């Protein structure tokens, strides 16, 4: 969706969802012909289960993120580009494989126990 949005210098793209939603939004924006301008403003309203990107930027809950949007607060966010087998992907948080990814996936069943 974000790949085909009509954007100008004053546009804000609001993504409401989890970390995957933010990732897909960034992927779409970076595939645009005007991506190299680097002037996208993305408002991420966390509504997922982990919201790691939101916590990383200090916007860990939807109220705080929405309030920041209304106040016009912005934060720079570094992106990385990963090229594997000719396929280009973008990210904001980390690249994990193997053990770390398995721990992240397997720990989901412990969420029902609440904070430790």
ChimeraX attribute file (.defattr): number of C-alpha atoms within 10 A of each C-alpha:
attribute: neighborCount
match mode: 1-to-1
recipient: residues
	/A:1	8
	/A:2	18
	/A:3	17
	/A:4	10
	/A:5	12
	/A:6	7
	/A:7	13
	/A:8	9
	/A:9	8
	/A:10	8
	/A:11	13
	/A:12	13
	/A:13	16
	/A:14	16
	/A:15	20
	/A:16	16
	/A:17	16
	/A:18	19
	/A:19	22
	/A:20	12
	/A:21	17
	/A:22	24
	/A:23	18
	/A:24	18
	/A:25	20
	/A:26	22
	/A:27	17
	/A:28	17
	/A:29	23
	/A:30	20
	/A:31	16
	/A:32	13
	/A:33	9
	/A:34	12
	/A:35	13
	/A:36	11
	/A:37	7
	/A:38	9
	/A:39	12
	/A:40	19
	/A:41	15
	/A:42	19
	/A:43	20
	/A:44	26
	/A:45	25
	/A:46	27
	/A:47	17
	/A:48	16
	/A:49	11
	/A:50	14
	/A:51	21
	/A:52	16
	/A:53	21
	/A:54	22
	/A:55	12
	/A:56	12
	/A:57	13
	/A:58	12
	/A:59	20
	/A:60	19
	/A:61	15
	/A:62	18
	/A:63	12
	/A:64	15
	/A:65	20
	/A:66	17
	/A:67	12
	/A:68	15
	/A:69	17
	/A:70	9
	/A:71	9
	/A:72	9
	/A:73	10
	/A:74	11
	/A:75	10
	/A:76	7
	/A:77	11
	/A:78	8
	/A:79	12
	/A:80	11
	/A:81	11
	/A:82	12
	/A:83	9
	/A:84	8
	/A:85	6
	/A:86	7
	/A:87	7
	/A:88	11
	/A:89	16
	/A:90	19
	/A:91	16
	/A:92	16
	/A:93	15
	/A:94	9
	/A:95	11
	/A:96	10
	/A:97	8
	/A:98	7
	/A:99	9
	/A:100	11
	/A:101	12
	/A:102	11
	/A:103	10
	/A:104	10
	/A:105	10
	/A:106	10
	/A:107	10
	/A:108	11
	/A:109	8
	/A:110	9
	/A:111	11
	/A:112	7
	/A:113	7
	/A:114	6
	/A:115	6
	/A:116	4
